[in-house]
Structure formats: C-alpha cells, structure tokens
C-alpha cells in the first residue's frame, strides 16, 4: 500500500483526499518510480476544479516528479530520474503519491546538480518556456521580454532565453521582484496600471522586442504594440473569461505573429527529450540552477493546493521522506 492524493469529482479542492491505495506495478515497457518530490502547478489545481477538459476520474493528480526507479529493467533500479507530461494526472495517475508508473522512454536521468525538489519544480515551467521560445523561433541576439518574470514559467523563460543567446528583460508587478531579478543581472520593467509598455520596452529594445512571452494573460494588446517588425508573441495564459482585445492594425503593420502555448499538448516521451536537453545544460553550467522551491510533506497536499489556487506562495513541491 502507499499514500496517494485522490479525487473522484471535480469542482472543488475539497474533493481531494489523501488515501491508502495499492502500490502500482510496472507492466512491460514501464518503470515504477519512488517519488521523492513532485511539483504542484496551477494546472494541477485547475484540473481538480474542473477547468481542464482532460482528466479521467478517479485520479491521482500531479504532472511533475523526481525520484528513484524501484521496479523495471535491472539496469535502471536505483537510478534517479525526473519526468513530466500531459498523461500524468489526466489519462493516468499522477505524481502526488509515494509511487508513480511511467513509460521507460517517458523519463530522463535527473541532473546530478539538482536536488530532487529542484528537479520536481522544473517540469511544467521549463517545458512550457522552451516550447514558447521554440515556437516563436527565438534566436541568438533577439531581444526577449518576459511578462510575469517572477513566476516559475517566467524565470524558466529568462534562463532558457539567455542560454539561447538572447538579451532578456523581465516585467514584474512588485518592486521586490524587480530587485531580485536585478541582483541576477536581469533588466526589469515594473508593471502598473498606468504604464505604457511599448515606451518602456523601447528603452531597452529601441526597435521593439523580437519576442514577447506573456505568462500572465493580462498584456496581450500592449504586447503587440511592444513588438519589433516581424516580432513574435507567445501567450500561455488568459483572463478569467478567456477574452482579450487585439490591436489588429498594429499586428499586421508589424508583420507580427502570435502563438498559443499549452504544455498539455506534449506527452511524457516528448517532454523527456526536452528534459535530457536541460540536463546537459545544467551539468555544463549553461543553465543556472533553479531556486530551491518550498518543500511540504505529501500529508500537507491539500494546503499546498489551496495556496497555489490563491497564489499566496511561490513554487511548492510535495516531498516524501519515508
């Protein structure tokens, strides 16, 4: 038996229960991983609230994990791995449990320089940010603006874009967030209700930003006007009603493009290939180590979900110590 977070209905976080359930076993082509840490993402919360049209019930939520292989091919037993992907917590049981089953080719070796907690915090943020940069065709020398740069996806985008040779600027809402980024050598824009984003961006990128990544869903219209000619905008969030006004004239005059970014379009096998790429970059120092997330025990999972839903905490991972 093992502990696992479970839900049998959607619509409320009160549907979550920590239960004792049978421990899983690997079928052919699979491994069982003892989960040492598992990230809690806003998408996990939205799945329980019924805002994701993907989940099958009853289900254990959680997409991101890092742990040790305990069942599978002999050569993998005891290996530290990490993983993420659209299946976990939706089409198959997820990572908010003491053990998880994954396809052999749906996991990657965990970078030695990352703790289990750090690795578990990377999955959705880093694969989302990478997809945004890939699909906006970000190249070395581009000027990249990341809106919502203090969040997990925003910080991942800053790190990945710098690795890819971009000049980056982060846009944040709070002065202390700007100060934290400035301490890392990242130029920032402080967002407020009166800001003219285009003018602020052109102080850093006189011709406009080549790429804008909006991780907030609140700056679509102003992001378009802040683009350079032939600029590209990645949108990974939306307002509550899902609607924004779009300045079409500005869009076509700039020859600009917009892409929607949804990490739930990518299965664990594709994500494992991305994680392998990140592992090399972490190991060689091309990617800075991510900040340590807040660790909470699996027994405190419901409180973690509530805090993520209310956005009263930073990145949280659930850890298993036994």
N, C-alpha and C positions, 0 to 999 in steps of 0.2 A: 504494500500500500504506500501511497505518497500523498502529500498535500498538493492541492491544486485549486486555483481560483476558478469558479464556475458561474455561468449564468444560463438560465433556461428561457428567459424572456428579455425583451428589450424595452427601453423607455425610461428606465430609472437606474441609477447606480445602486439602489437598494436591492436590485436583483442579484448583485454579486454575493457569492458565498464562498468561503474557504472550506473545502471539503476534503475528506479522505477518500481517495479513489484508487482503483487498481493501477499499479505501476505499469507503464507500457512496455512492450517488447518489440524488437526490430524484426521486420519482415525482410525478404530478400531485397538487397539494394538500399537498405536503410541502416541508420545507427540510432542508438539511444544515447542521449546526452544528459549528464547530470548538470542541471542548470546552476551555475554559481551566481549569475547576475542576469537580470532581464530588465530592459528599459521600459518605462511607461511613457507612451506617446499620446498626444492629443487624439490621434486616430483610434487608439485603443478605447479611450473614453467615449468617443463618438459612436464606436461600434456597439457598446453596451447601451448607449442612449437611443439606438435605432436610427442613427443618422448616416449609416453606411449600408448600402444595399448589397452587402457581400456575405454577411455572416450566416452560417447554418447553425441551428441550435439542437441540443445543448452544446456548450462550447467552453473551452478554456481560452481566454484572450491572451494577447501578447505576441508581438512580432519579432522583437529584437532579443538576442540572447548571447551569452558566452558561457562556456562550461567545458566539461571533460567527457570524452566518449567512454561509456561504460559497457556498451554492448554493440557488437558489429564485427567487422573484419579484425582479426587478431592484431594486425599491424597498426590499427587505429586506437586500440584500447589504451586509455590514459592520455591521449593527445588532447591538448587544449584547442578549442575551436570557437568560432563565432558564426552567427548567421542572422538572416532576416529574409523577408519575402511575403508576398501577398497571401500565400496559403495559410500561414501561421495565424491562429486566432480567428480564421474565417472558414476556410474549407477543411482545415484540420486543426487539432488542438494546438494552442499556442504555448508561449514560454513562461507564463505566470503560474508556474508549477515547479515541483522539485525535479522533474524529468520531462524531456521532450523527445519526440521521434522526428527525424529529418532524413531526407534522401541523402545518399552518400555524396552526390555531386551538388547538394544544396547547402553545404557548409564549407568553410575555409579555415585554414590554420590561424589561430589567434596571434596577432603580433606580440612578440615576446616583451616589447617595451610597454605594452598597455596592460593595466590591471584588468581583471575580469569585469569590474564595474565600468571602467573607461570603455572597454570594447563593447559592452552591452548598451552603452549610451550612444554608440555611433551609427547603428544600422540604418534606421529610417532617416535621420538627419543627413548623413553623408551620402547615401544613395540618392536621396531627393536632390540635394545640392549638385551632385555630379550630373544627374540627368538634366537639370536645368542648364548647367554650363555646356554640356554636350549638345543639347538641342537648340541652344542659342548660338552655337558654333563659336564659342569663346576661344580666342587665340591669344598667343603671347603678344603683349603690347596693348591689348584692349584696355579701355577704361571701364571698370565694372563697379556699379553701385548696388549695394545690398541693403534693401529696406527691411528693417526688423533684424538688424545685425547682432543684437544681443541675445536672440533666441538660438536654440540648438541648430536649426537649419541655417540660420544666418551666419553663425560662427563657422559652421562647416563650409559654407559657400565662400567666406572670406579666406579660409585656409586653403581650400582647393583652388580657388582662382589665383591666389598668389603662387601656389605651386605651378600652375599652368602659365605663369609669366604675366599675369595681369597687374595693372595698377588698380588698387581697390580703395573704395570709400564706403564706410558703413553709415547708415542712417538709423538713429535710435531716438527714443522718446524722452529719456531721462538723462540729466547731466552726469550722474554717476556712471551710467552705462558708457557715455562718451569718454569719460575719464579713464575707464577700464580699458577701452579699446586704444585710446591714445597712448597708454602705458605700454601697449604692444606694438606701437609704431604705426597704428592704423588711423588715417584721417577720418573725421566723422562730420556728419551733419546732424544737428539737433532738430528734431521734428516738433512742430507745434501747429496749432490750428491756423496760424497766420502766415506760415512760411510759404514762400514762392519756391517750390522745389527746383524748377528749371534754373532760376538765378543761382540758387545755392549750389547746384550741380556744376554749373558752368564756371564757378570759381575754382573748381578742381579740374574739370574737363572742359576747356573753353569751347570745344566743338560739340559738347554734349557727351553723354555716356554711350559707349558702344553696346553695353549690355546692362540692363537693369533687372535685378531679381527682387520681386516683391513678395516677401514672406508674410505679409500682414493682410493682404486683400483690401487695403484701405486707400491705396495710392495709384490706382490704375490710370486715371485721367492725367494726373500730374506727371506720372512716369513717362507717358507717351511724349509729353512736351519736353521732357528732360533728355530724350534720346538724341544721339547724333544721327546724321543721314545714314540710312541703311542700318540703324540700330535695331536691337532685338530686346524684347521684354519677356521675361518668364514670370508667370503667375502661378503661385502654388497655394493660394488661399482666396477666400471670397467673403464679402459681407454676409450677415445672417440671412438676408433674403436672396442672396446669390446674384444680385444685380449691381452693375455699375454703369455710369455714363461713360461713353467712349468718344473722345475727340477725333472723329474720322478724318477730318480735313488734315489735322496735324499728322495723323498716321500715314496717309498716302503721300502727303508732301515730303515726308522724310523717307519714304520708301521703307518704312519700318515694318517689323513683324512681331507678332505675339504668339507665344506658345503656352499652353496649359501643361502643368507638370503634376503628375499623380503617381506616387511611388507604388500605389496598389495595382498598377499595370504590369509590375515586374515580379516574376516568380523567384523562388529562392535560388534556382540554378543561375539565373542571370545575375542576381544580387551577389552570389558567391564569387562570380568573376570580378565584380566591382570590388568586393572586399579584398580579394587577392591583390588587386592593383594598389589599394590603400595600404595593405600590409607592407609591400615593398617600400612605399613612400615613407611610412612611419619608421621602418627599420633603417632606412638610409638617411633619416633626418630631413627629408624633403618636405614632409608634413610635420608640423609641430604636434606634440602630444595634446590631446583634448583635455580641457579642465576636468578635474575629478567631479563626478556627479554626487548628488546627495544619495546616500545609501539608506534604505529602510528594509526591515525584515519582511519576508513574504506574509507573515501574520498581520502586518500593518498595511496590506494592499489596499483595502477599501479607503483608508485615509489618504493614501497616495493618489488614488483615482480622484477623490474629491478635490484635493489640492491642485491637481493638473487641470481638472474641469474649471476651477475657479481662478486658475493662473496665479496662485499665491506662492508658488515655489519655482525654483529652477529645474534643471534636469534631474529626474528621480529614477533610480534603479532599485528593483527589488532584489534582495540578496538572500541566498540560502547558506546558512552557516553550519548546518548539520547534514 
